[in-house]
Amino acid sequence: MMMNFLLIGMLALSPMQENNTEEGILVTEGRCVSIHENPDGTFGVDQHPDLHVLDLQLTEEPFNFPFRANTLIVVCARNIPVPLPTDYKVLVAGYDFMMSTQDGRELVLNLQEGVITYTMSRGELDGSEQEWVDGIVEQMQEQISGISGE
């Protein structure tokens, strides 16, 4: 629980990037951090002021950021817990991806055996958000299937 409060506080204190989805959804993004596992089994947070996952919309390049070798997840503050179609690049790079909102909701995307899944680790999606997330996850899955040739 303390980690959640720490993350929300750290994520809220940064300028926002913004982007519109094909569905016309305005997505803004604040600070991004990464979480790593320490040798003693505890977890640490690394701040990355230059990391903006929204910038993946602007390039065809894969996601490549110099994280620690033991990084598990990338966490970004967003105005809504809705991924963008290019967020799959974080998953393909080997990291889970969490979107944390100011109202405390958290959506986590992960990739296992070529399949993208998502869970709400805190809070719930409303009806339109659920439709958007399902549609965008489907688009991301198609991108990943195209990469792996499935």
C-alpha positions as CSV (number, residue, x, y, z in Angstrom):
1,M,0.0,0.0,0.0
2,M,2.8,2.4,0.8
3,M,4.3,1.8,-2.7
4,N,1.0,2.9,-4.3
5,F,0.9,6.2,-2.3
6,L,4.6,6.8,-3.2
7,L,4.0,6.2,-6.9
8,I,0.9,8.4,-7.1
9,G,2.7,11.2,-5.4
10,M,5.8,10.9,-7.6
11,L,3.8,10.6,-10.8
12,A,1.6,13.6,-10.1
13,L,4.5,16.1,-9.9
14,S,5.4,16.4,-13.6
15,P,4.4,18.1,-16.8
16,M,2.0,16.3,-19.0
17,Q,2.4,15.1,-22.6
18,E,-0.8,14.6,-24.6
19,N,-2.0,12.6,-27.6
20,N,-5.4,11.8,-29.2
21,T,-6.3,8.2,-30.1
22,E,-8.0,7.2,-33.3
23,E,-11.2,7.1,-31.3
24,G,-10.7,10.8,-30.4
25,I,-9.8,10.1,-26.7
26,L,-7.4,12.7,-25.3
27,V,-4.7,10.9,-23.3
28,T,-2.3,12.9,-21.2
29,E,0.8,11.5,-19.6
30,G,2.8,12.8,-16.7
31,R,5.9,11.3,-15.2
32,C,7.0,7.8,-15.9
33,V,9.0,5.6,-13.4
34,S,10.3,2.0,-13.4
35,I,10.1,-0.5,-10.7
36,H,12.9,-3.0,-10.1
37,E,13.5,-5.9,-7.8
38,N,16.5,-5.6,-5.4
39,P,18.6,-8.6,-4.6
40,D,17.0,-8.8,-1.1
41,G,13.5,-9.2,-2.7
42,T,12.4,-5.6,-2.0
43,F,11.4,-3.3,-4.7
44,G,12.8,0.1,-5.7
45,V,11.6,2.9,-7.9
46,D,13.7,4.7,-10.5
47,Q,12.6,8.1,-11.8
48,H,12.9,8.8,-15.5
49,P,12.2,12.5,-16.3
50,D,13.1,11.9,-20.0
51,L,10.8,8.9,-20.5
52,H,7.4,9.5,-22.2
53,V,5.7,6.3,-23.4
54,L,3.3,8.6,-25.4
55,D,6.3,9.5,-27.6
56,L,6.1,5.9,-29.1
57,Q,3.3,7.3,-31.2
58,L,5.9,9.4,-33.1
59,T,8.2,6.7,-34.2
60,E,8.4,3.3,-35.9
61,E,11.3,2.4,-33.7
62,P,11.0,-0.2,-30.9
63,F,10.9,0.8,-27.3
64,N,14.4,1.1,-26.0
65,F,15.2,2.8,-22.7
66,P,18.3,2.1,-20.5
67,F,16.7,0.5,-17.5
68,R,18.4,-1.5,-14.8
69,A,18.7,-5.2,-15.7
70,N,16.2,-6.1,-13.0
71,T,13.5,-3.8,-14.1
72,L,10.0,-5.4,-14.0
73,I,7.5,-2.7,-14.9
74,V,7.2,0.8,-16.4
75,V,4.6,3.0,-14.7
76,C,3.2,6.2,-16.2
77,A,0.7,8.7,-14.8
78,R,-2.2,9.2,-17.3
79,N,-5.4,11.1,-17.1
80,I,-7.4,7.9,-17.9
81,P,-6.4,4.2,-17.6
82,V,-6.6,3.6,-21.4
83,P,-3.5,2.4,-23.4
84,L,-2.6,3.7,-26.8
85,P,-2.0,1.3,-29.7
86,T,1.8,1.7,-29.6
87,D,2.0,0.9,-25.9
88,Y,2.6,-2.7,-27.0
89,K,6.2,-1.7,-27.6
90,V,6.8,-1.6,-23.9
91,L,5.5,-5.1,-23.5
92,V,7.6,-6.5,-26.5
93,A,10.7,-4.9,-24.8
94,G,10.1,-7.2,-21.8
95,Y,8.3,-5.0,-19.3
96,D,4.8,-4.9,-17.9
97,F,3.2,-1.5,-18.3
98,M,1.0,0.3,-15.7
99,M,-1.1,3.4,-16.2
100,S,-1.9,5.1,-12.9
101,T,-4.5,7.8,-12.8
102,Q,-4.9,10.7,-10.3
103,D,-8.1,9.1,-9.0
104,G,-6.1,6.1,-8.0
105,R,-7.1,3.7,-10.7
106,E,-4.3,1.4,-12.1
107,L,-4.5,-0.6,-15.3
108,V,-1.6,-3.1,-15.9
109,L,-0.8,-4.6,-19.3
110,N,1.4,-7.6,-19.7
111,L,2.5,-10.0,-22.4
112,Q,2.9,-13.7,-21.8
113,E,3.5,-16.3,-24.5
114,G,2.5,-13.8,-27.2
115,V,-0.8,-12.8,-25.6
116,I,-1.6,-9.4,-24.1
117,T,-3.7,-9.3,-21.0
118,Y,-4.8,-6.5,-18.7
119,T,-6.0,-6.2,-15.2
120,M,-7.2,-3.3,-13.1
121,S,-5.0,-3.6,-10.0
122,R,-7.0,-0.7,-8.4
123,G,-10.4,0.7,-9.3
124,E,-12.6,-0.1,-12.3
125,L,-13.1,1.0,-15.9
126,D,-16.4,2.7,-16.8
127,G,-18.4,1.4,-19.7
128,S,-16.8,3.5,-22.5
129,E,-13.3,3.0,-21.1
130,Q,-13.9,-0.8,-21.1
131,E,-14.8,-0.7,-24.8
132,W,-11.8,1.5,-25.6
133,V,-9.4,-0.7,-23.7
134,D,-10.8,-3.9,-25.3
135,G,-10.5,-2.4,-28.8
136,I,-7.0,-1.0,-28.2
137,V,-5.7,-4.3,-26.7
138,E,-7.1,-6.1,-29.8
139,Q,-5.1,-3.6,-32.0
140,M,-2.0,-4.2,-30.0
141,Q,-2.4,-8.0,-30.2
142,E,-2.6,-7.7,-34.0
143,Q,0.6,-5.7,-34.0
144,I,2.4,-8.3,-31.9
145,S,1.0,-11.1,-34.0
146,G,2.4,-9.3,-37.1
147,I,5.9,-9.0,-35.4
148,S,6.0,-12.7,-34.4
149,G,4.5,-13.9,-37.7
150,E,1.6,-15.7,-36.0
